[in-house]
Each structure stands twice: as C-alpha cells, then as structure tokens.
Amino acid sequence: MRSLWGKILAWLGFLMAVASIPVFVWGESSTPGFIQLGVGLALMAAYAATNTGNVVQVARGRSSFFVVSSTATVAVAVALLVAVNFIAAKRNKTWDLTSKKVNSLAPQTTSALHGLKEKVTAVAFADSKDAMYPAMEAVLSRYHDEAPDKFEYTFKSPMKAPDLFKKYELRQGQNAIVLTRGEGKAESHTTVNTPSEQELTNGLIKITAVGEKKVYFLVGHGEWSPDEDPSQGPNGPPVETSITELKRDLTQEGYAPETLHLAGKTEVPRDAALVIIAGAKQPVSPKEAEVLEKYLDEGGRVAFFAEAQVEAGLDKLLAAYGVQVDKGILADMQFAVDSPYNVLSIFYGNHEITRLLRTQPLNTQFITARGLTLLKEGVSADVKAEPLVLTSPQAWEESTPDQNPQPSSGEKVGSIPIAAVVTKAIGAGVQQKRNDEARLVVFGDSELLVDAFWGHEGNRNLVLNALAWTTNQAQKVTIRPPDRDISTIDLDKPMLDRIRLVSTDLLPLAVLGLGMAIWLTRRNK
C-alpha cells in the first residue's frame, strides 16, 4: 500500500512538473508556477531516492514499456494543451459571455474605428494607482485591438506632464483621455472625461467630423424645445418633459441644434440640414405650413413627431407626401407595457434605418402613439412612402380612449404603421434646389424624444438613425454603445496568478491524479 501511494505521488509530481512548462514558454516570472515545478521535482526525487530498487526493476522489466508509453502519452497530452494555450494567448482570442456584452464594442464604435482616415492617438492622463486607470486601460485596449493600425494609446502621469496639461487645457492632476489627430498646426483634439465606450466613441466621431449639420427645432406651437431647462418645473423641482438628452446626443454626433421661429419668415434658413417638428401642441399657421412645404419641395429634410389628440395643421403637407396621421390612439393588449396605450413593437419595415434594430434585435416603445396611413391616391408618382415601424397584428386604433379599451366596429385593426419614411426626387428645374431628393420621416409619437423615455435603447437608436438617414449620413445609421451598468472586480497580478494556479493547474492536476490513482490501484490488484 505504501508503494502504491509512492507511485501515485511520483506520477502527480511528474504531472506538476510538466504542467509548469508554460511558465518558461511564455517567459512569465510567476511565483506559483515555480513553486509548482519545485514541488513536482521534489516528489519525483523523493520517490526515486526511496524506491531505487523499484525504479531499476521497472526500467529492466516488462512493465518498462507500459511505463514509458504511459509517460509519453501524458507528456504528449500536456504538450498539446500547452501548444493550444500558447496559440490562444498569441492570437488573443476572447469571448464576451456577460449578459449585457460589457466587454464587446458596439457597432457604432467598430464602424467609427474602421472608418478612420488617419491614425488617432489617445493620451490617457492617469497613474497606475489612480482609480480610473483600470477602466481607461480596459476600454482603450479594446479599441486598439479592434483597429491596431488606426488607434493607438499611451498613458501619461498627470503630475509629470505640465506641458501637455497646458496644451490640452486640463486641470492639474485631472484624469482624462485626450484624443488627437494630425500633427503640428494640423493637429486637432478633443477631451473625454469619462472612460466609457459611449463617451470615447462620441469623441472619435467629433474629432473626425467634417463640419456640423445644422438642425432646427420648430418652436412657437408648444413643441418640445432643446432650449428648455429641465430644472425649472412649475414649482421648482426638475421635470421630465425636456429633450436635453436628445440635444446632448445630437451635439456629440456632430449636429448643431437650434430653435426656429417661422412666424413672419418666407423660407427655412439655407444652412438647415434638417427641420424637426417635435410634438406641436397647437396648429402650425397656414403660412408656416407653406414655408415648410416649399422647403421640402426644394429638397429639404423634415422629421415630424405627432402629438396625441392634437392636429398640427400639416395635414395637407403630409398628404402631398403620401402620409396621413390618423385621429385615434394605438392600443394593443398583447404587445404593450403596463398599459394598452404603451405599445411595444418588434415589427420593422425593410429599410436601412431599422435594419440593425431588426438584426440585434431591439424593440421600440411608443406611448399614446397615433397610427399612420400611407396614401396611394392623389400622390405624385415621384413620391415613395414606406412603413418604418409597425404595430403587432393584434393592435387597433382606439377612437374613444378610456381605461378599458377594446376594439370596436369601424376602428382600424392589424399591423398599423407607427413611423414612416418618404422620399421625393427633385427635378433640375426647381429653383434654389437644396438637394436632389426630399426626405421626410413621420412618427406617430413625440414622447419618445423626452428625457423620461430617451434611455430606451431601441427608441434612441431608432430616432438617431432616422435623423442620420434624413440628413444623408449613412455612416451614422448604426447601433450606439448602450448605457451599461457594469459590475467589475479589480484583480491585481498576484490574485490573477492564484486564480490561474487553481483553475489551470491544481484542478486539472487533481483530476489527472485521481485518474492515475484509480488506474494504478486496479493495475496492482
């Protein structure tokens, strides 16, 4: 029995010694690895010193063949494992198994990185002891791994780079990431204060953008305004009826949002890339509607967001472009959240705006939305209207909204458009033509723009994609980095070494040792 245990310990020592080979292959000075090698050699030496006769007998006897063959088999198996791990380490292949994909880059980030026309360098101001250092290192390394030829990064000590702090107008000791492009007088830069993917990608877009797109929000009729202060409610406390988060995202993506009063004007400003009508609570005057229609007929771009139970005075303009905003409110008993009037949609038209929403997939949510009808009669042949988002087949338009809605006779039912897009070719004979094609996007809901609902990832990407398409910016039709609630544990190198020792050495060796013990026990019987 004592001899059996000696053999088991000798085999275990051999396995420990062989399994420590990666320490030398990768050139790591891992203390647990050297301890493992020393223990393995000590066990084999102890067995050889106390069982010299058995070692000689085994080497001369018939069983030497089985010993050698078993040893060779184990050695080959361990060598293969070492080779696989070595190749995997060199190729740096990883898999993101987190539920919210916190270690994966969003499509917007990857497209921004691969679309860089010249190299961008990120200068991260943080010491290794700073709290923000691990987060900075993690996100910057992912960007570099995705596009190593187009994105580089370096760390600078905040306390040892006063010249750079002055150059980039930072506060002394401030932790920040400065994205730079170009050199000398041609250098441009932008500062990112938060090491999040969303902020860093917005910085990339900002630094590589060529000019800004002027976006005008129509005001004067109770619309949501980007200039509204969310901290000034009727009694002082913050309110959730502003669109400041939409304004922030537009600014970060290279738009310049401003308000627009059309009263007394004969045309939309010539620098307008887009006019947004966000939930008018009162009708637009006939003269203002004529200005907007003239703007579209010149190849302008308009995004219209309807308000429940409010007529915006734009029926004629919309009808000329093949869209009618229905009078009822959409309801759905099956695809809804909390209320039948809070409609959920996973049904998208075949359009580039919603292509990624459909493949992700991401749902969209509409609160007290109005349905749309795409008109066929009385519409010019060069006008093309198509659905963008639809309700489920179980939805209907409730003509008399109450607490317990039910479909009634005469009400529209089925898959009803909630959003639609329209294009119209503009002929060469049009004076003061702005674009070769007019683009119009119509939403049956305006509340998806306000801060209280802007955090819904599907809505946010749907709206920003629609505005990008409307302004002819295909590169911005994407899925943006979500606001992720990340839970992480900071692991230093000694802790990582201990985890590696247990997971890749002790546990596999324990299983191999157990198997060897069973084999030797049965062989000796």
Steps between C-alpha positions, in 0.01 A plus 500: 500500500787733586658422163171579324476842664861563410425430133195727509701786651778443245252520212344811652845657527569418137172661391569813708846536350376462142206735558740775614656517149277797395683712760815472292326501160331835568794642690292592806666529840205343678583399857217241522631342180851459635361362826300248298813394308701465822233289672472274193875441479518443876230231489674317214838528671358371829350198330819426307713531816281270711415249227827456313451127464151536357617763253782274375269198489236689307758629256627143433171313515211453265300775663755756383325510163168586664665759722674664207189489281281644778755771569522585132119516471470737793788711371343528154162594650656769719710625206186534288327695776804726530505553121128583489532746787809656344325553165190636673711743702685623191181547297330663799159356413236582758128438545262737676266288713354788705123545477526864383814450287696748711827380344384532138514810284174631355450514121531879508842469664634242256377694199650823638836328557516334159382819333793707629689655209804578712641366824353621828709495817343496844708660777367375834600709800504260794750327725480127559381570856211725391148361535419568133811327363352144469188627320710712264737212424211258438308718253806635318646152451173382343507793257863426409432128455212579264706736279871475592612693190258787554478541878785523747513603863754599759490590868646817650533587866275796587769633733789466255362654182439872570572590137226267372258620768550855379474397134171313547361747761461246780494557874806396693467135606188445287433146373387522137553354154601736220440376146738654249510492119767650275826667595632851551268779389269245339443320831147490638395356833205446729484409868305208648451519876326167550665172391180355357453361150217739429702810588814375324314414180326835502845657532620302197203618296553858611871509418454347156184690401523738206280796591172497693148432379266781604177356642210735566224421753177676407361694799206727566228233514577324830759265351772330706788745493873424540538829687254406774665483843401169669573641846224761476167335563189698600590469868878480474580124495637329188253388238523213252359683201819629345708369210840598637634145460400501133675834461810360670511197270446713191787728601729204566421353158597816315168685475444863600145522642323837505143623532305647208207744500332501158251777580561784256757305298475404135751213499691260718864611554728388217739326741228267632593135464178397675187649655348310794138552604488336842148471638322822408218564751338769283446513123768642276364803310420456127784735404750305709375177344559653154859586598559142613345357183714732288806383695418134427426570135851647470652177629481579871497251785229484770437276801144524634396357839124503555328575830202301626161664444658813349467614141824665394358676194727309263247255353525649151881492498514141627231384257702641209778272614280194536446491878192553713510518880193315629280650770481210747758372749671165451420225748623143534410248769781256417800713396481768770672612821293587811219646285336406169594850380869438570563304182805281450625419150743247358357539148711700257484589135776406258698824524862585585384701803361189672722228352729480804208535742350191339821295509609590855203472586378812685137584571350849494241648732233760419279677756157622385609483138291568193481269204596597147339430165715489187300658220489365145260738328569864429873459552764592243670209326844615618395474865591173673359433849572182694441378857786516745348355820169317534284372782427135559211341305291516821510881527222744418430876497284590798269784396365561854792438740399395851638281779374175347548522123355233274487479119173633366328484165642744247837537673818421306661173614807297409862596427477880501798721412631704795785658302555550129762642262440690178729598213429722204729565204558871435524597135768717346249777429439579867643837594729524804514122522653382829539127426418261219257319728256617766486278808225487759468275804172491693448357850161452660646581843708786640544384859777260400719812467470619860759421765268267692491253208822582315690236698315223314776372270265403217333843490829686524658310213182517290475878527871572452514260204196669346660843538829369358322355196295816453818712494668251263761373749501125442804449724293609800227241441623252759453364851658722763674391821230450764508646850622186675492434871834326532594299808871422503761373743849646481754217503869565556774271361554288817127426517493414128796265555315323780184468290707362211676251730171363632305498171765389252734296722364369828154399380617325178788335688261380768282336234802345327642385832171341597484319169859380539432380854200296385702353213792403722269354766323277248831403338647382831200280584 
